[in-house]
Amino acid sequence: SMVVASVRMVVSPEARQHVADLIRSIIEPTLVQPGCVSCQLYQDVNNEDILTYEEVWQGQEMLERHLRSERYEHILAAMDLASQPPEIDFNTIAHSGGVEVICAARNVEDM
């Protein structure tokens, strides 16, 4: 089953560009790894000091290989620059749905 890995960091305005650059530098190389479904960096619209880096992997083994890679050291370096301990989450997705979930909840045929 798929695994979503996310790292949410609060970063000072002074460090923000450096952190964003560190993470951006590995997005493309990560996307071409076997098993990588997506890899993105988000900035919170309500607080630009909050950056969230998210990866989706097809399986735990592929994620673990990535965690051991040299690429991942860029993420560890970015975490070191956060102004408070980052929130790190690994979630396994057994089932995922799309618009049909909204339709079912709202009791409509389709949107």
C-alpha positions, 0 to 999 in steps of 0.5 A: 500500500502507498505511503505518504511521508510529510515534513512540516517545518516552521522556518524563519524568514532569513532561512526560508529561501535556503530551506526551499532551495535545499528541498527543491534541489532534490524534487526532480531526482526524487520523482525519477526514483522507482516507486515515487508517485509524487514529491512536492513542497508547499507553503502555507497560505496563512503563514509563509514561514510554514513549509510542508514537504510531501512525498508519496511512495508506492510502498514502504521498501521504496520509501526506506531506500529513499530515506537511506539515500544521499538525496535525503540528506538535503531534507535532513539539512533543511530540517536542521534549519527549522526554528522548531522541531519539524512535524514528521508523519508517515501514513499508509493509505489503504484506500483512496478515493476521488470526487465519488466520495464527495458525491456519495456524502452529498447524495448526488449522482455526480458533480 
